[in-house]
Amino acid sequence: MPAFDYEIDTDETLRYLGYRGQELTEDVRNRIGSMTELLKRIAAPAWTWGVFELDGTRLSGTELELEGDSIKRHLDGAEKCVLMAATLGHSCDREAMRLEAKSLADAVCFNAASVALIEAVSDRCQREIGASFKAEGLHINGRFSPGYGDLPLTAQASLIRLIGAEERLGITLTDGCLMLPRKSVTAIIGLFKTEKVGETRGCAVCGMREFCEYRKAGVRCG
C-alpha cells in the first residue's frame, strides 16, 4: 500500500460532527485525534476516472443519458465530461462496524473523519483531472454527484460500470443504489473552453448531504 500522504482536517471533521463554534472539550479533541490516526493506518484512498464526449446530456458512444435539469445546467456549454469515482476502501467499513459495536462516540468521530478524508481524496482526484486537460486549454467545473438535485441516484450504476470502478476500486451498489464501500464518491465534471469560477465546492460534493443538519436548516457548513 502506498504511504498515506493526506492531512485530515480537524475543522472539517468538526463540521461533520455538527460543531458550530462550541467549545471543544479535551475528551472530544483526543477522541478525534485517536480516530484520525486510526483512519490514517487503515484507509486505502484510491480513485479512477474517464472522459467522454457529450451529445447534449448523453455520453457519446454509451447508453447513459444524464437526466434532470440540474445536470443539464451543470454541463451547459461543456465540450466533454469526466466521470470519476473515489473511495477509502472496504477496510474503513469494517472498522466502522467494529467501532459501532464497541463505542458509539468513537464510531461517530471515525465517521466524521472518514467523510473529511473522502472529500480530500475527491479534491485530489479533481485536481488531477484539471491538470490533465490544462494543455488542451480546457477547464473543469465542480463535482456533481448522482442523487443531487434532480439527477437520479440510479445513474450510479452506469457511471460505475463505464469507468470500471468495480474492477479498479471494488465499488459495488446496494439494491437502493448506495455505494459500498460506504465512504465512496462518484461525480460528473464538465470540461469547458472558458474557466469556471466558484463551482468547486458545496453540497454537490459532500458525502453527508443526504442527512446534513446544515442543509435541513437551509444553510451551508462552509
MDAnalysis code that builds the backbone (N, CA, C; Angstrom):
import MDAnalysis as mda
import numpy as np

u = mda.Universe.empty(666, n_residues=222, atom_resindex=np.repeat(np.arange(222), 3), trajectory=True)
u.add_TopologyAttr("name", ["N", "CA", "C"] * 222)
u.add_TopologyAttr("resid", np.arange(1, 223))
u.add_TopologyAttr("resname", ["MET", "PRO", "ALA", "PHE", "ASP", "TYR", "GLU", "ILE", "ASP", "THR", "ASP", "GLU", "THR", "LEU", "ARG", "TYR", "LEU", "GLY", "TYR", "ARG", "GLY", "GLN", "GLU", "LEU", "THR", "GLU", "ASP", "VAL", "ARG", "ASN", "ARG", "ILE", "GLY", "SER", "MET", "THR", "GLU", "LEU", "LEU", "LYS", "ARG", "ILE", "ALA", "ALA", "PRO", "ALA", "TRP", "THR", "TRP", "GLY", "VAL", "PHE", "GLU", "LEU", "ASP", "GLY", "THR", "ARG", "LEU", "SER", "GLY", "THR", "GLU", "LEU", "GLU", "LEU", "GLU", "GLY", "ASP", "SER", "ILE", "LYS", "ARG", "HIS", "LEU", "ASP", "GLY", "ALA", "GLU", "LYS", "CYS", "VAL", "LEU", "MET", "ALA", "ALA", "THR", "LEU", "GLY", "HIS", "SER", "CYS", "ASP", "ARG", "GLU", "ALA", "MET", "ARG", "LEU", "GLU", "ALA", "LYS", "SER", "LEU", "ALA", "ASP", "ALA", "VAL", "CYS", "PHE", "ASN", "ALA", "ALA", "SER", "VAL", "ALA", "LEU", "ILE", "GLU", "ALA", "VAL", "SER", "ASP", "ARG", "CYS", "GLN", "ARG", "GLU", "ILE", "GLY", "ALA", "SER", "PHE", "LYS", "ALA", "GLU", "GLY", "LEU", "HIS", "ILE", "ASN", "GLY", "ARG", "PHE", "SER", "PRO", "GLY", "TYR", "GLY", "ASP", "LEU", "PRO", "LEU", "THR", "ALA", "GLN", "ALA", "SER", "LEU", "ILE", "ARG", "LEU", "ILE", "GLY", "ALA", "GLU", "GLU", "ARG", "LEU", "GLY", "ILE", "THR", "LEU", "THR", "ASP", "GLY", "CYS", "LEU", "MET", "LEU", "PRO", "ARG", "LYS", "SER", "VAL", "THR", "ALA", "ILE", "ILE", "GLY", "LEU", "PHE", "LYS", "THR", "GLU", "LYS", "VAL", "GLY", "GLU", "THR", "ARG", "GLY", "CYS", "ALA", "VAL", "CYS", "GLY", "MET", "ARG", "GLU", "PHE", "CYS", "GLU", "TYR", "ARG", "LYS", "ALA", "GLY", "VAL", "ARG", "CYS", "GLY"])
u.atoms.positions = np.array([
    [0.850, -1.190, 0.000],
    [0.000, 0.000, 0.000],
    [0.890, 1.245, 0.000],
    [0.599, 2.233, -0.864],
    [1.397, 3.449, -0.879],
    [1.327, 4.158, 0.461],
    [2.388, 4.933, 0.787],
    [2.400, 5.684, 2.033],
    [1.226, 6.669, 2.066],
    [0.616, 6.797, 3.231],
    [-0.520, 7.708, 3.388],
    [0.013, 9.133, 3.422],
    [-0.476, 9.974, 2.524],
    [0.049, 11.345, 2.458],
    [-1.074, 12.388, 2.424],
    [-2.128, 12.135, 3.183],
    [-3.231, 13.077, 3.300],
    [-3.275, 13.652, 4.708],
    [-3.653, 14.915, 4.794],
    [-3.972, 15.515, 6.078],
    [-5.495, 15.480, 6.260],
    [-5.935, 15.034, 7.398],
    [-7.370, 15.001, 7.699],
    [-7.678, 16.224, 8.550],
    [-8.360, 17.175, 7.965],
    [-8.578, 18.478, 8.578],
    [-9.504, 18.360, 9.795],
    [-9.005, 18.794, 10.948],
    [-9.804, 18.711, 12.176],
    [-11.033, 19.608, 12.102],
    [-10.886, 20.795, 11.518],
    [-12.033, 21.695, 11.406],
    [-13.129, 21.084, 10.539],
    [-12.721, 20.418, 9.443],
    [-13.703, 19.751, 8.599],
    [-14.376, 18.611, 9.357],
    [-13.591, 17.858, 10.101],
    [-14.151, 16.769, 10.896],
    [-15.179, 17.306, 11.888],
    [-14.863, 18.420, 12.528],
    [-15.786, 19.025, 13.478],
    [-17.068, 19.487, 12.799],
    [-16.968, 19.986, 11.597],
    [-18.169, 20.389, 10.859],
    [-19.094, 19.201, 10.657],
    [-18.514, 18.067, 10.266],
    [-19.329, 16.890, 10.034],
    [-19.881, 16.313, 11.333],
    [-19.261, 16.674, 12.454],
    [-19.783, 16.281, 13.760],
    [-20.901, 17.213, 14.224],
    [-21.097, 18.310, 13.496],
    [-22.157, 19.241, 13.856],
    [-21.715, 20.393, 14.736],
    [-20.393, 20.552, 14.915],
    [-19.904, 21.665, 15.733],
    [-20.087, 22.983, 14.982],
    [-20.573, 23.987, 15.713],
    [-20.794, 25.303, 15.119],
    [-20.241, 26.379, 16.058],
    [-18.995, 26.221, 16.416],
    [-18.357, 27.207, 17.270],
    [-18.408, 26.890, 18.746],
    [-18.953, 25.723, 19.135],
    [-18.977, 25.356, 20.550],
    [-17.549, 25.121, 21.057],
    [-17.403, 25.209, 22.352],
    [-16.105, 24.924, 22.962],
    [-15.795, 23.439, 22.797],
    [-14.579, 23.146, 22.393],
    [-14.170, 21.771, 22.154],
    [-13.562, 21.194, 23.422],
    [-14.168, 20.147, 23.944],
    [-13.657, 19.543, 25.174],
    [-12.408, 18.722, 24.880],
    [-11.626, 18.513, 25.916],
    [-10.402, 17.735, 25.762],
    [-10.721, 16.304, 25.336],
    [-11.830, 15.760, 25.869],
    [-12.214, 14.392, 25.515],
    [-12.519, 14.284, 24.027],
    [-13.278, 15.235, 23.493],
    [-13.611, 15.197, 22.064],
    [-12.358, 15.399, 21.223],
    [-11.512, 16.343, 21.629],
    [-10.271, 16.583, 20.880],
    [-9.416, 15.323, 20.818],
    [-9.274, 14.660, 21.958],
    [-8.452, 13.446, 21.999],
    [-9.091, 12.317, 21.198],
    [-10.417, 12.231, 21.273],
    [-11.108, 11.167, 20.538],
    [-10.951, 11.373, 19.034],
    [-11.091, 12.608, 18.591],
    [-10.905, 12.902, 17.163],
    [-9.482, 12.561, 16.740],
    [-8.516, 12.948, 17.565],
    [-7.124, 12.641, 17.239],
    [-6.876, 11.152, 17.131],
    [-7.438, 10.391, 18.073],
    [-7.267, 8.935, 18.064],
    [-7.906, 8.302, 16.837],
    [-9.131, 8.718, 16.507],
    [-9.827, 8.150, 15.361],
    [-9.175, 8.570, 14.035],
    [-8.632, 9.780, 14.009],
    [-7.927, 10.234, 12.809],
    [-6.685, 9.394, 12.566],
    [-5.928, 9.124, 13.623],
    [-4.728, 8.297, 13.473],
    [-5.091, 6.877, 13.060],
    [-6.173, 6.349, 13.618],
    [-6.643, 5.025, 13.208],
    [-6.999, 5.016, 11.729],
    [-7.704, 6.036, 11.287],
    [-8.105, 6.123, 9.889],
    [-6.889, 6.180, 8.974],
    [-5.883, 6.922, 9.369],
    [-4.664, 7.022, 8.554],
    [-3.989, 5.669, 8.389],
    [-4.103, 4.810, 9.407],
    [-3.453, 3.497, 9.339],
    [-4.174, 2.525, 8.428],
    [-5.505, 2.638, 8.344],
    [-6.248, 1.585, 7.643],
    [-6.837, 2.010, 6.301],
    [-6.990, 3.308, 6.069],
    [-7.624, 3.757, 4.820],
    [-6.733, 3.451, 3.616],
    [-7.379, 3.168, 2.512],
    [-6.675, 2.911, 1.256],
    [-7.272, 3.811, 0.168],
    [-6.976, 5.115, 0.210],
    [-7.568, 6.044, -0.749],
    [-7.174, 5.704, -2.189],
    [-8.161, 5.742, -3.065],
    [-7.910, 5.441, -4.474],
    [-9.011, 6.091, -5.309],
    [-8.703, 6.309, -6.593],
    [-9.713, 6.864, -7.487],
    [-9.470, 6.401, -8.909],
    [-10.458, 6.615, -9.740],
    [-10.340, 6.373, -11.172],
    [-11.287, 7.325, -11.886],
    [-11.021, 7.582, -13.161],
    [-11.899, 8.464, -13.924],
    [-11.753, 8.184, -15.418],
    [-12.741, 8.661, -16.162],
    [-12.725, 8.512, -17.612],
    [-13.392, 9.712, -18.252],
    [-12.978, 10.044, -19.474],
    [-13.510, 11.215, -20.178],
    [-14.403, 10.768, -21.323],
    [-15.481, 11.511, -21.553],
    [-16.470, 11.142, -22.560],
    [-16.900, 12.375, -23.348],
    [-17.100, 12.177, -24.642],
    [-17.690, 13.223, -25.467],
    [-19.162, 13.352, -25.098],
    [-19.711, 14.546, -25.332],
    [-21.102, 14.804, -24.990],
    [-21.946, 15.083, -26.226],
    [-23.148, 14.547, -26.207],
    [-24.183, 14.904, -27.174],
    [-25.369, 15.384, -26.359],
    [-25.366, 16.680, -26.037],
    [-26.326, 17.191, -25.064],
    [-25.956, 16.673, -23.688],
    [-26.839, 15.895, -23.077],
    [-26.515, 15.263, -21.797],
    [-26.331, 13.749, -21.955],
    [-26.209, 13.299, -23.188],
    [-25.897, 11.889, -23.436],
    [-24.393, 11.755, -23.619],
    [-23.818, 10.723, -23.017],
    [-22.408, 10.441, -23.193],
    [-22.246, 9.654, -24.482],
    [-21.606, 10.270, -25.460],
    [-21.486, 9.676, -26.789],
    [-20.850, 8.292, -26.712],
    [-21.416, 7.362, -27.481],
    [-20.891, 6.004, -27.527],
    [-21.316, 5.139, -26.361],
    [-22.204, 5.662, -25.506],
    [-22.704, 4.891, -24.373],
    [-24.226, 4.963, -24.360],
    [-24.820, 4.206, -23.437],
    [-26.271, 4.251, -23.285],
    [-26.700, 5.282, -22.248],
    [-25.722, 5.956, -21.617],
    [-26.040, 6.818, -20.488],
    [-26.448, 8.224, -20.933],
    [-27.672, 8.574, -20.620],
    [-28.130, 9.949, -20.768],
    [-28.430, 10.476, -19.379],
    [-27.768, 11.568, -19.020],
    [-27.906, 12.140, -17.690],
    [-29.216, 12.915, -17.604],
    [-30.064, 12.522, -16.680],
    [-31.416, 13.060, -16.612],
    [-31.512, 14.219, -15.613],
    [-32.379, 15.173, -15.931],
    [-32.684, 16.234, -14.985],
    [-32.158, 17.593, -15.407],
    [-32.823, 18.623, -14.931],
    [-32.420, 19.988, -15.251],
    [-31.136, 20.388, -14.544],
    [-30.891, 19.829, -13.358],
    [-29.708, 20.215, -12.583],
    [-28.420, 19.865, -13.317],
    [-28.317, 18.626, -13.812],
    [-27.098, 18.227, -14.510],
    [-27.009, 18.914, -15.872],
    [-28.151, 19.214, -16.471],
    [-28.145, 19.956, -17.734],
    [-27.511, 21.329, -17.542],
    [-27.868, 21.996, -16.452],
    [-27.260, 23.296, -16.150],
    [-25.781, 23.137, -15.829],
    [-25.441, 22.081, -15.097],
    [-24.047, 21.851, -14.696],
    [-23.139, 21.661, -15.915],
    [-23.662, 21.024, -16.951],
    [-22.855, 20.721, -18.136],
    [-23.120, 21.672, -19.306],
    [-23.911, 22.698, -19.078],
    [-24.242, 23.633, -20.155],
    [-22.973, 24.282, -20.706],
    [-22.723, 24.086, -21.990],
    [-21.542, 24.640, -22.639],
    [-20.304, 23.772, -22.565],
    [-20.399, 22.594, -21.932],
    [-19.228, 21.723, -21.788],
    [-18.853, 21.066, -23.110],
    [-17.553, 20.947, -23.347],
    [-17.039, 20.241, -24.516],
    [-17.094, 18.727, -24.309],
    [-16.771, 18.310, -23.102],
    [-16.737, 16.898, -22.733],
    [-17.120, 16.821, -21.262],
    [-17.225, 15.597, -20.762],
    [-17.386, 15.449, -19.317],
    [-16.512, 14.307, -18.820],
    [-16.203, 14.373, -17.551],
    [-15.420, 13.341, -16.879],
    [-16.297, 12.670, -15.831],
    [-16.271, 11.350, -15.811],
    [-16.883, 10.577, -14.734],
    [-15.766, 10.131, -13.798],
    [-15.948, 10.336, -12.513],
    [-14.909, 9.957, -11.551],
    [-15.514, 9.173, -10.395],
    [-14.669, 8.381, -9.771],
    [-15.057, 7.670, -8.550],
    [-13.851, 7.638, -7.629],
    [-14.116, 7.782, -6.333],
    [-13.057, 7.725, -5.325],
    [-13.579, 6.946, -4.124],
    [-12.676, 6.326, -3.388],
    [-13.090, 5.513, -2.249],
    [-11.984, 5.462, -1.202],
    [-12.375, 5.116, 0.025],
    [-11.398, 4.856, 1.095],
    [-11.150, 3.370, 1.287],
    [-11.910, 2.527, 0.600],
    [-11.689, 1.090, 0.688],
    [-12.559, 0.405, 1.732],
    [-12.661, -0.903, 1.595],
    [-13.542, -1.700, 2.454],
    [-13.052, -1.786, 3.895],
    [-11.764, -1.582, 4.127],
    [-11.260, -1.678, 5.499],
    [-11.908, -0.642, 6.407],
    [-12.244, 0.521, 5.859],
    [-12.899, 1.557, 6.670],
    [-14.313, 1.146, 7.059],
    [-15.018, 0.457, 6.182],
    [-16.348, -0.045, 6.519],
    [-16.263, -1.077, 7.641],
    [-15.293, -1.966, 7.526],
    [-15.152, -2.995, 8.560],
    [-14.824, -2.375, 9.915],
    [-13.950, -1.376, 9.900],
    [-13.579, -0.721, 11.148],
    [-14.753, 0.060, 11.728],
    [-15.525, 0.699, 10.875],
    [-16.690, 1.448, 11.345],
    [-17.687, 0.515, 12.032],
    [-17.897, -0.659, 11.469],
    [-18.810, -1.628, 12.081],
    [-18.272, -2.102, 13.429],
    [-16.978, -2.322, 13.508],
    [-16.373, -2.748, 14.780],
    [-16.550, -1.668, 15.843],
    [-16.314, -0.416, 15.458],
    [-16.435, 0.686, 16.402],
    [-17.876, 0.885, 16.862],
    [-18.832, 0.705, 15.949],
    [-20.241, 0.869, 16.306],
    [-20.658, -0.119, 17.397],
    [-20.057, -1.308, 17.368],
    [-20.380, -2.314, 18.373],
    [-19.644, -2.068, 19.693],
    [-18.567, -1.298, 19.622],
    [-17.716, -1.109, 20.795],
    [-17.931, 0.240, 21.467],
    [-17.981, 1.320, 20.674],
    [-18.082, 2.676, 21.224],
    [-18.752, 3.581, 20.209],
    [-19.971, 4.004, 20.495],
    [-20.689, 4.867, 19.572],
    [-19.971, 6.201, 19.386],
    [-19.399, 6.730, 20.460],
    [-18.691, 8.004, 20.367],
    [-17.498, 7.897, 19.423],
    [-16.735, 6.814, 19.549],
    [-15.614, 6.601, 18.629],
    [-16.117, 6.441, 17.195],
    [-17.206, 5.698, 17.034],
    [-17.741, 5.450, 15.687],
    [-18.163, 6.754, 15.018],
    [-18.789, 7.647, 15.782],
    [-19.234, 8.928, 15.220],
    [-18.038, 9.768, 14.798],
    [-17.005, 9.827, 15.630],
    [-15.805, 10.599, 15.284],
    [-15.075, 9.979, 14.094],
    [-15.033, 8.649, 14.054],
    [-14.390, 7.956, 12.939],
    [-15.131, 8.251, 11.638],
    [-16.445, 8.240, 11.691],
    [-17.246, 8.521, 10.505],
    [-17.013, 9.946, 10.008],
    [-16.993, 10.900, 10.921],
    [-16.782, 12.295, 10.527],
    [-15.401, 12.487, 9.903],
    [-14.382, 11.870, 10.503],
    [-13.032, 11.964, 9.934],
    [-12.977, 11.287, 8.566],
    [-13.731, 10.197, 8.398],
    [-13.766, 9.491, 7.121],
    [-14.384, 10.356, 6.028],
    [-15.446, 11.100, 6.375],
    [-16.063, 11.994, 5.400],
    [-15.078, 13.090, 5.008],
    [-14.380, 13.663, 5.992],
    [-13.380, 14.687, 5.683],
    [-12.309, 14.133, 4.762],
    [-11.910, 12.877, 4.994],
    [-10.866, 12.277, 4.165],
    [-11.354, 11.990, 2.751],
    [-12.547, 11.424, 2.583],
    [-13.001, 11.108, 1.227],
    [-13.193, 12.387, 0.418],
    [-13.545, 13.484, 1.076],
    [-13.625, 14.752, 0.357],
    [-12.242, 15.220, -0.078],
    [-11.235, 15.018, 0.773],
    [-9.862, 15.378, 0.410],
    [-9.359, 14.525, -0.750],
    [-9.686, 13.238, -0.726],
    [-9.300, 12.341, -1.820],
    [-9.982, 12.772, -3.121],
    [-11.263, 13.102, -3.037],
    [-12.002, 13.550, -4.221],
    [-11.434, 14.856, -4.761],
    [-11.048, 15.747, -3.846],
    [-10.427, 17.002, -4.274],
    [-9.133, 16.733, -5.044],
    [-8.343, 15.789, -4.545],
    [-7.076, 15.488, -5.221],
    [-7.320, 14.880, -6.597],
    [-8.303, 13.999, -6.691],
    [-8.677, 13.447, -7.992],
    [-9.099, 14.561, -8.935],
    [-9.892, 15.490, -8.435],
    [-10.372, 16.597, -9.262],
    [-9.207, 17.463, -9.747],
    [-8.235, 17.703, -8.884],
    [-7.060, 18.485, -9.308],
    [-6.291, 17.751, -10.393],
    [-6.182, 16.423, -10.267],
    [-5.507, 15.634, -11.305],
    [-6.238, 15.770, -12.636],
    [-7.552, 15.713, -12.595],
    [-8.338, 15.860, -13.818],
    [-8.111, 17.233, -14.434],
    [-8.158, 18.280, -13.608],
    [-7.934, 19.624, -14.118],
    [-6.571, 19.777, -14.758],
    [-5.537, 19.227, -14.118],
    [-4.185, 19.320, -14.657],
    [-4.043, 18.550, -15.961],
    [-4.763, 17.436, -16.085],
    [-4.648, 16.585, -17.266],
    [-5.144, 17.272, -18.538],
    [-6.076, 18.212, -18.395],
    [-6.662, 18.860, -19.574],
    [-6.186, 20.296, -19.761],
    [-5.267, 20.730, -18.909],
    [-4.769, 22.097, -18.992],
    [-4.099, 22.363, -20.331],
    [-3.316, 21.391, -20.813],
    [-2.604, 21.567, -22.085],
    [-3.566, 21.688, -23.262],
    [-4.774, 21.149, -23.126],
    [-5.779, 21.249, -24.187],
    [-6.570, 22.551, -24.098],
    [-6.258, 23.373, -23.092],
    [-6.985, 24.620, -22.918],
    [-8.379, 24.430, -22.374],
    [-8.614, 23.305, -21.693],
    [-9.927, 23.024, -21.128],
    [-9.904, 23.224, -19.617],
    [-11.021, 23.692, -19.081],
    [-11.162, 23.973, -17.654],
    [-12.299, 23.139, -17.073],
    [-12.141, 22.760, -15.829],
    [-13.169, 21.954, -15.172],
    [-14.087, 22.837, -14.329],
    [-15.293, 22.312, -14.096],
    [-16.139, 22.911, -13.073],
    [-16.184, 21.974, -11.877],
    [-17.154, 22.111, -11.000],
    [-17.189, 21.310, -9.784],
    [-17.716, 19.901, -10.002],
    [-17.671, 19.115, -8.945],
    [-18.190, 17.757, -8.969],
    [-19.700, 17.776, -8.753],
    [-20.401, 16.949, -9.498],
    [-21.855, 16.840, -9.367],
    [-22.176, 15.358, -9.265],
    [-22.751, 14.958, -8.148],
    [-22.937, 13.535, -7.869],
    [-24.364, 13.069, -8.123],
    [-24.546, 11.819, -8.561],
    [-25.885, 11.244, -8.660],
    [-26.619, 11.356, -7.332],
    [-27.912, 11.688, -7.416],
    [-28.698, 11.894, -6.211],
    [-28.778, 13.341, -5.802],
    [-27.958, 14.203, -6.424],
    [-28.008, 15.627, -6.109],
    [-28.915, 16.329, -7.107],
    [-29.659, 17.336, -6.610],
    [-30.621, 17.988, -7.493],
    [-31.623, 16.961, -7.989],
    [-31.928, 17.016, -9.291],
    [-32.871, 16.034, -9.836],
    [-32.176, 14.999, -10.718],
    [-30.853, 14.840, -10.531],
    [-30.133, 13.748, -11.197],
    [-30.374, 12.471, -10.403],
    [-31.030, 11.463, -10.995],
    [-31.406, 10.264, -10.226],
    [-30.201, 9.516, -9.666],
    [-30.392, 8.983, -8.476],
    [-29.345, 8.170, -7.864],
    [-29.075, 6.923, -8.696],
    [-30.041, 6.492, -9.477],
    [-29.877, 5.297, -10.303],
    [-28.798, 5.465, -11.366],
    [-28.362, 6.711, -11.620],
    [-27.264, 6.930, -12.571],
    [-25.954, 6.318, -12.072],
    [-25.894, 6.008, -10.767],
    [-24.684, 5.410, -10.198],
    [-24.245, 4.166, -10.968],
    [-25.208, 3.314, -11.295],
    [-24.858, 2.019, -11.880],
    [-24.103, 2.185, -13.197],
    [-24.613, 3.030, -14.084],
    [-23.943, 3.242, -15.368],
    [-22.605, 3.930, -15.184],
    [-22.552, 4.907, -14.279],
    [-21.311, 5.636, -14.045],
    [-20.209, 4.685, -13.576],
    [-20.541, 3.863, -12.598],
    [-19.556, 2.919, -12.061],
    [-19.093, 1.936, -13.130],
    [-20.032, 1.458, -13.949],
    [-19.669, 0.493, -14.988],
    [-18.796, 1.128, -16.075],
    [-19.140, 2.344, -16.482],
    [-18.432, 2.979, -17.603],
    [-16.969, 3.274, -17.296],
    [-16.644, 3.517, -16.026],
    [-15.238, 3.784, -15.698],
    [-14.581, 2.614, -14.966],
    [-15.265, 1.480, -14.935],
    [-14.675, 0.280, -14.343],
    [-14.381, 0.414, -12.861],
    [-15.238, 1.155, -12.129],
    [-14.959, 1.405, -10.719],
    [-15.080, 0.144, -9.862],
    [-15.897, -0.816, -10.295],
    [-15.987, -2.057, -9.526],
    [-14.687, -2.840, -9.637],
    [-14.189, -2.986, -10.858],
    [-12.954, -3.748, -11.065],
    [-11.741, -3.022, -10.478],
    [-11.674, -1.720, -10.636],
    [-10.495, -0.967, -10.219],
    [-10.505, -0.586, -8.749],
    [-11.686, -0.315, -8.201],
    [-11.764, 0.199, -6.838],
    [-12.570, -0.694, -5.901],
    [-13.254, -1.690, -6.436],
    [-14.077, -2.559, -5.603],
    [-15.400, -1.949, -5.192],
    [-15.850, -0.905, -5.901],
    [-17.109, -0.252, -5.564],
    [-18.273, -1.029, -6.154],
    [-19.236, -1.370, -5.315],
    [-20.463, -2.028, -5.761],
    [-21.658, -1.224, -5.242],
    [-22.850, -1.604, -5.690],
    [-24.066, -0.903, -5.292],
    [-25.017, -1.832, -4.557],
    [-25.716, -1.271, -3.580],
    [-26.806, -1.994, -2.945],
    [-28.031, -1.908, -3.851],
    [-29.098, -2.606, -3.472],
    [-30.342, -2.534, -4.250],
    [-30.893, -1.110, -4.296],
    [-30.557, -0.311, -3.293],
    [-31.009, 1.078, -3.251],
    [-30.043, 2.048, -3.909],
    [-29.061, 1.527, -4.659],
    [-28.070, 2.326, -5.388],
    [-27.127, 3.090, -4.465],
    [-26.951, 2.622, -3.231],
    [-25.937, 3.197, -2.358],
    [-24.643, 2.419, -2.528],
    [-23.532, 3.134, -2.422],
    [-22.245, 2.521, -2.722],
    [-21.637, 1.791, -1.532],
    [-20.960, 0.715, -1.835],
    [-20.086, 0.015, -0.918],
    [-18.720, -0.075, -1.581],
    [-17.644, 0.323, -0.892],
    [-17.565, 0.884, 0.451],
    [-18.418, 2.147, 0.624],
    [-18.874, 2.349, 1.868],
    [-19.764, 3.482, 2.124],
    [-19.065, 4.821, 1.909],
    [-17.775, 4.888, 2.250],
    [-17.049, 6.139, 2.050],
    [-16.460, 6.136, 0.635],
    [-17.370, 6.323, -0.307],
    [-17.024, 6.411, -1.730],
    [-17.790, 7.584, -2.325],
    [-17.249, 8.137, -3.386],
    [-17.866, 9.264, -4.082],
    [-17.829, 8.983, -5.578],
    [-18.932, 9.245, -6.259],
    [-18.912, 9.307, -7.720],
    [-19.361, 10.704, -8.110],
    [-18.891, 11.171, -9.250],
    [-19.243, 12.538, -9.648],
    [-19.020, 12.736, -11.139],
    [-19.644, 13.799, -11.631],
    [-19.548, 14.207, -13.030],
    [-18.959, 15.606, -13.055],
    [-17.961, 15.798, -13.893],
    [-17.274, 17.085, -14.018],
    [-17.292, 17.496, -15.480],
    [-17.642, 18.739, -15.735],
    [-17.625, 19.241, -17.102],
    [-16.262, 19.797, -17.501],
    [-15.971, 19.728, -18.789],
    [-14.753, 20.312, -19.363],
    [-15.169, 21.422, -20.315],
    [-14.637, 22.621, -20.078],
    [-15.086, 23.819, -20.783],
    [-13.909, 24.574, -21.395],
    [-14.185, 25.314, -22.436],
    [-13.163, 26.166, -23.043],
    [-12.897, 27.412, -22.213],
    [-13.887, 27.833, -21.429],
    [-13.722, 29.005, -20.572],
    [-13.697, 28.566, -19.120],
    [-12.939, 29.283, -18.317],
    [-12.761, 28.899, -16.923],
    [-14.035, 29.133, -16.128],
    [-14.354, 28.169, -15.260],
    [-15.496, 28.276, -14.380],
    [-15.017, 28.705, -13.001],
    [-15.739, 29.617, -12.380],
    [-15.315, 30.179, -11.098],
    [-16.354, 29.871, -10.039],
    [-15.872, 29.487, -8.852],
    [-16.755, 29.344, -7.709],
    [-17.688, 28.154, -7.752],
    [-17.308, 27.070, -8.463],
    [-18.203, 25.925, -8.578],
    [-17.579, 24.632, -8.074],
    [-16.469, 24.746, -7.351],
    [-15.746, 23.530, -6.992],
    [-16.104, 22.980, -5.620],
    [-16.917, 23.712, -4.840],
    [-17.294, 23.237, -3.520],
    [-18.798, 23.295, -3.354],
    [-19.280, 22.815, -2.226],
    [-20.701, 22.937, -1.939],
    [-21.350, 21.598, -1.668],
    [-22.664, 21.624, -1.505],
    [-23.403, 20.418, -1.134],
    [-23.263, 19.307, -2.176],
    [-23.060, 19.674, -3.450],
    [-22.973, 18.663, -4.503],
    [-21.815, 17.708, -4.290],
    [-20.772, 18.136, -3.587],
    [-19.597, 17.298, -3.425],
    [-19.569, 16.586, -2.077],
    [-20.557, 16.848, -1.225],
    [-20.468, 16.435, 0.168],
    [-21.090, 15.063, 0.407],
    [-20.310, 14.172, 1.028],
    [-20.805, 12.848, 1.333],
    [-21.852, 12.814, 2.435],
    [-22.050, 13.925, 3.140],
    [-23.037, 13.988, 4.220],
    [-24.320, 14.690, 3.784],
    [-24.441, 14.999, 2.491],
    [-25.525, 15.878, 2.054],
    [-26.913, 15.302, 2.299],
    [-27.045, 13.962, 2.298],
    [-28.368, 13.365, 2.428],
    [-28.927, 13.474, 3.847],
    [-28.055, 13.669, 4.839],
    [-28.557, 13.747, 6.209],
    [-27.868, 14.870, 6.982],
    [-27.579, 15.959, 6.284],
    [-26.849, 17.077, 6.870],
    [-27.800, 18.027, 7.609],
    [-27.469, 18.324, 8.855],
    [-28.298, 19.222, 9.647],
    [-28.231, 20.652, 9.109],
    [-27.104, 21.023, 8.520],
    [-26.991, 22.362, 7.938],
    [-27.982, 22.535, 6.788],
    [-28.045, 21.537, 5.898],
    [-28.969, 21.618, 4.772],
    [-30.415, 21.641, 5.252],
    [-30.719, 20.861, 6.291],
    [-32.078, 20.853, 6.836],
    [-32.460, 22.244, 7.351],
    [-31.435, 22.973, 7.869],
    [-31.688, 24.310, 8.384],
    [-31.650, 25.367, 7.290],
    [-31.362, 24.958, 6.058],
    [-31.348, 25.900, 4.947],
    [-30.076, 26.705, 4.830],
    [-28.966, 26.213, 5.444],
    [-27.682, 26.911, 5.367],
    [-26.608, 25.934, 4.931],
    [-25.400, 26.477, 4.669],
    [-24.256, 25.647, 4.313],
    [-23.258, 25.622, 5.455],
    [-22.471, 24.591, 5.491],
    [-21.478, 24.468, 6.565],
    [-20.212, 25.241, 6.237],
    [-20.045, 25.689, 5.018],
    [-18.832, 26.399, 4.675],
    [-18.977, 27.138, 3.382],
])
